[in-house]
Amino acid sequence: MNNASWKKWIKSLPREAQVELIERQLRVLPQFIMDETAKLPPYFNPSVVKNLEGKLKIVRDLWTEILIARHA
């Protein structure tokens, strides 16, 4: 699933499910990125890291939107 459709899918979830999923992704995506970058060259795939970093940026932006909505 590409990042744009992944973001649409997250936004289609109920608010509580969005919050739960985003909180979880904020915990696991950095670990996934570190695990992927720790792999040696035959197994290291820069496109996987780029995809994970894109997903992390999306969940950070969505989390910011949620926090702003809570305090508005």
Residue, then its C-alpha position, 0 to 999 in steps of 0.5 A: m500500500n502506498n503512502a497516500s492510500w495508507k493515509k486515506w485509510i487511516k483518516s477513514l477510521p473512527r477517531e479513537a482507532q486513528v489515535e490508537l493506530i497513530e500512537r502505535q506507529l509513532r512507537v514502532l516506525p522509528q524502531f523499524i527504520m533503525d532495524e532496517t538501516a542496521k542491515l548489511p548491504p546485501y539485505f539493506n534496501p534504501s527504498v524500504v527505509k524511504n517508505l518507512e520514513g514517509k509513513l513516519k512523516i505522515v503519522r507525525d502530521l496526523w498526530t499534529e492535526i489531532l493535537i491541534a483539534r483537541h486544543a482548539 
